[in-house]
Amino acid sequence: MSRSESLAAYLRIQARRQLDRVESNDAGRNARTALALLDAALYADGLTDEDALVRMLDEAGCFGPDGCDDFDPGPEGVRLVRGWQGGEPYELLLAIPAAMTASAQHAGEAP
Protein backbone atom coordinates (compact mmCIF):
# COMPACT_ATOMS: atom_id res chain seq x y z
CA MET A 1 0.00 0.00 0.00
CA SER A 2 1.39 3.40 -0.93
CA ARG A 3 1.62 6.25 1.59
CA SER A 4 -1.21 8.16 -0.07
CA GLU A 5 -3.37 5.01 -0.01
CA SER A 6 -2.55 4.49 3.66
CA LEU A 7 -3.47 8.10 4.40
CA ALA A 8 -6.76 7.81 2.52
CA ALA A 9 -7.59 4.53 4.27
CA TYR A 10 -6.91 6.10 7.67
CA LEU A 11 -9.19 9.04 6.88
CA ARG A 12 -11.97 6.69 5.70
CA ILE A 13 -11.67 4.68 8.93
CA GLN A 14 -11.94 7.86 10.98
CA ALA A 15 -14.96 8.96 8.93
CA ARG A 16 -16.65 5.60 9.59
CA ARG A 17 -15.86 6.02 13.29
CA GLN A 18 -17.62 9.37 13.30
CA LEU A 19 -20.65 7.95 11.49
CA ASP A 20 -20.89 5.13 14.02
CA ARG A 21 -20.88 7.51 17.00
CA VAL A 22 -24.19 8.05 18.69
CA GLU A 23 -24.38 11.23 20.71
CA SER A 24 -27.58 12.94 21.66
CA ASN A 25 -27.71 16.58 20.76
CA ASP A 26 -24.53 16.61 18.67
CA ALA A 27 -26.30 18.99 16.25
CA GLY A 28 -24.91 17.09 13.26
CA ARG A 29 -21.26 17.48 14.34
CA ASN A 30 -20.38 13.81 13.79
CA ALA A 31 -21.98 13.82 10.34
CA ARG A 32 -20.14 17.01 9.34
CA THR A 33 -16.87 15.54 10.55
CA ALA A 34 -17.49 12.29 8.66
CA LEU A 35 -18.25 14.16 5.42
CA ALA A 36 -15.18 16.36 5.81
CA LEU A 37 -13.00 13.30 6.41
CA LEU A 38 -14.47 11.46 3.42
CA ASP A 39 -13.70 14.55 1.33
CA ALA A 40 -10.13 14.52 2.66
CA ALA A 41 -9.84 10.78 1.92
CA LEU A 42 -10.94 11.34 -1.66
CA TYR A 43 -8.40 14.15 -1.95
CA ALA A 44 -5.65 11.91 -0.49
CA ASP A 45 -6.54 9.16 -2.99
CA GLY A 46 -5.60 11.59 -5.77
CA LEU A 47 -2.15 12.33 -4.35
CA THR A 48 1.02 10.52 -5.24
CA ASP A 49 3.72 9.56 -2.76
CA GLU A 50 5.88 12.26 -4.34
CA ASP A 51 3.33 14.99 -3.58
CA ALA A 52 4.66 17.68 -1.23
CA LEU A 53 1.87 17.07 1.31
CA VAL A 54 2.58 13.34 1.49
CA ARG A 55 6.33 13.98 1.78
CA MET A 56 5.66 16.51 4.55
CA LEU A 57 3.58 13.95 6.47
CA ASP A 58 6.31 11.37 5.96
CA GLU A 59 8.98 13.76 7.24
CA ALA A 60 6.80 14.45 10.29
CA GLY A 61 6.88 10.71 11.07
CA CYS A 62 3.29 9.86 10.14
CA PHE A 63 4.43 6.71 8.32
CA GLY A 64 6.81 5.48 11.01
CA PRO A 65 10.54 6.03 11.37
CA ASP A 66 11.37 4.35 8.06
CA GLY A 67 8.34 5.70 6.18
CA CYS A 68 6.97 2.20 5.59
CA ASP A 69 4.28 1.89 8.26
CA ASP A 70 0.57 2.62 8.07
CA PHE A 71 -0.43 6.25 8.53
CA ASP A 72 -0.48 7.30 12.21
CA PRO A 73 -0.65 11.00 13.12
CA GLY A 74 0.01 10.46 16.83
CA PRO A 75 -2.33 11.42 19.69
CA GLU A 76 -2.64 15.14 18.88
CA GLY A 77 -3.04 14.39 15.18
CA VAL A 78 -5.81 11.90 16.00
CA ARG A 79 -7.51 14.56 18.09
CA LEU A 80 -7.23 17.04 15.21
CA VAL A 81 -8.61 14.56 12.67
CA ARG A 82 -11.49 13.46 14.88
CA GLY A 83 -12.48 17.07 15.49
CA TRP A 84 -12.16 18.22 11.87
CA GLN A 85 -15.42 19.81 10.76
CA GLY A 86 -14.56 21.13 7.39
CA GLY A 87 -12.30 23.29 5.36
CA GLU A 88 -10.22 22.29 2.44
CA PRO A 89 -8.72 18.78 2.66
CA TYR A 90 -5.21 20.11 2.15
CA GLU A 91 -5.70 22.32 5.23
CA LEU A 92 -6.24 19.23 7.37
CA LEU A 93 -3.14 17.57 5.93
CA LEU A 94 -1.09 20.72 6.53
CA ALA A 95 -2.27 20.93 10.15
CA ILE A 96 -1.32 17.36 11.11
CA PRO A 97 2.48 17.87 11.37
CA ALA A 98 1.97 20.96 13.54
CA ALA A 99 -0.32 18.94 15.83
CA MET A 100 2.30 16.19 16.03
CA THR A 101 4.99 18.73 16.89
CA ALA A 102 2.83 20.18 19.66
CA SER A 103 2.28 16.67 21.00
CA ALA A 104 6.00 15.91 20.98
CA GLN A 105 6.79 19.19 22.74
CA HIS A 106 4.21 18.48 25.45
CA ALA A 107 5.60 14.98 25.92
CA GLY A 108 9.05 16.46 26.54
CA GLU A 109 7.86 18.88 29.24
CA ALA A 110 8.51 18.08 32.87
CA PRO A 111 5.41 17.13 34.89
Secondary structure in CASP SS format (residue, H / E / C, confidence):
PFRMAT SS
TARGET T0000
AUTHOR 0000-0000-0000
METHOD secondary structure of the structure
MODEL  1
M C 1.00
S C 1.00
R H 1.00
S H 1.00
E H 1.00
S H 1.00
L H 1.00
A H 1.00
A H 1.00
Y H 1.00
L H 1.00
R H 1.00
I H 1.00
Q H 1.00
A H 1.00
R H 1.00
R H 1.00
Q H 1.00
L H 1.00
D H 1.00
R C 1.00
V C 1.00
E C 1.00
S C 1.00
N C 1.00
D C 1.00
A C 1.00
G C 1.00
R H 1.00
N H 1.00
A H 1.00
R H 1.00
T H 1.00
A H 1.00
L H 1.00
A H 1.00
L H 1.00
L H 1.00
D H 1.00
A H 1.00
A H 1.00
L H 1.00
Y H 1.00
A H 1.00
D H 1.00
G C 1.00
L C 1.00
T C 1.00
D C 1.00
E C 1.00
D C 1.00
A H 1.00
L H 1.00
V H 1.00
R H 1.00
M H 1.00
L H 1.00
D H 1.00
E H 1.00
A C 1.00
G C 1.00
C C 1.00
F C 1.00
G C 1.00
P C 1.00
D C 1.00
G C 1.00
C C 1.00
D C 1.00
D C 1.00
F C 1.00
D C 1.00
P C 1.00
G H 1.00
P H 1.00
E H 1.00
G H 1.00
V H 1.00
R H 1.00
L H 1.00
V H 1.00
R H 1.00
G H 1.00
W C 1.00
Q C 1.00
G C 1.00
G C 1.00
E C 1.00
P H 1.00
Y H 1.00
E H 1.00
L H 1.00
L H 1.00
L H 1.00
A H 1.00
I H 1.00
P H 1.00
A H 1.00
A H 1.00
M H 1.00
T H 1.00
A H 1.00
S H 1.00
A H 1.00
Q H 1.00
H H 1.00
A H 1.00
G C 1.00
E C 1.00
A C 1.00
P C 1.00
END
